[in-house]
Amino acid sequence: MSEWPPGHATETSLSEPLPALLELDGRLFSSLTPTERKLLKRYRNGRLRHGLPWIVVGFHAQHIDPIEWLHAPSRAAADRTLRRAGAVVCIRVYD
């Protein structure tokens, strides 16, 4: 299995969140680089297959149109809504 991101532990051996992931907490979603968005997407799509920790990736946005966001035709469209609303990345780790 190849490492993702390069230089970090593989999925099966990951025993704690990547420091790079934790550094995204509190950042504006619209300010993330393409590499940071890929890392966020990996954890946003679900937890590791085996073991802990349970990592939750979410967003906080005070001024968002919930109808537009919930009825977005794709995740990319929903993400555009989050970026326009000034959404902040929220990372929580439960072990």
ZICOR-V413733 format. One record per residue. RES is the residue in one small letter. OMEGA is omega in whole degrees, 0 to 359 (* if undefined). NEAR is the number of other ideal C-beta (glycine too) atoms within 10 Angstrom. Layout:
((RES & OMEGA & NEAR) (RES & OMEGA & NEAR))
This chain:
((m & 179 & 7) (s & 181 & 5) (e & 173 & 11) (w & 345 & 14) (p & 181 & 13) (p & 179 & 6) (g & 180 & 7) (h & 180 & 15) (a & 178 & 12) (t & 184 & 10) (e & 185 & 13) (t & 181 & 10) (s & 182 & 10) (l & 182 & 15) (s & 176 & 10) (e & 183 & 13) (p & 176 & 16) (l & 176 & 17) (p & 180 & 8) (a & 178 & 14) (l & 181 & 21) (l & 179 & 13) (e & 179 & 13) (l & 181 & 21) (d & 178 & 14) (g & 180 & 11) (r & 173 & 16) (l & 179 & 12) (f & 182 & 21) (s & 183 & 14) (s & 183 & 11) (l & 176 & 16) (t & 177 & 8) (p & 179 & 7) (t & 178 & 10) (e & 178 & 18) (r & 177 & 14) (k & 178 & 12) (l & 179 & 21) (l & 180 & 20) (k & 181 & 12) (r & 182 & 17) (y & 180 & 17) (r & 182 & 17) (n & 177 & 9) (g & 183 & 9) (r & 177 & 14) (l & 183 & 16) (r & 185 & 7) (h & 169 & 8) (g & 183 & 11) (l & 6 & 12) (p & 174 & 15) (w & 184 & 11) (i & 180 & 22) (v & 178 & 13) (v & 180 & 20) (g & 181 & 11) (f & 175 & 18) (h & 178 & 14) (a & 182 & 17) (q & 186 & 8) (h & 180 & 8) (i & 176 & 17) (d & 185 & 12) (p & 179 & 9) (i & 179 & 8) (e & 182 & 14) (w & 183 & 18) (l & 182 & 10) (h & 178 & 11) (a & 183 & 15) (p & 180 & 7) (s & 176 & 8) (r & 179 & 11) (a & 178 & 8) (a & 178 & 12) (a & 178 & 16) (d & 176 & 19) (r & 177 & 15) (t & 178 & 18) (l & 180 & 20) (r & 179 & 16) (r & 182 & 15) (a & 180 & 19) (g & 182 & 14) (a & 178 & 22) (v & 179 & 19) (v & 178 & 22) (c & 179 & 14) (i & 177 & 19) (r & 181 & 12) (v & 178 & 14) (y & 177 & 9) (d & * & 10))
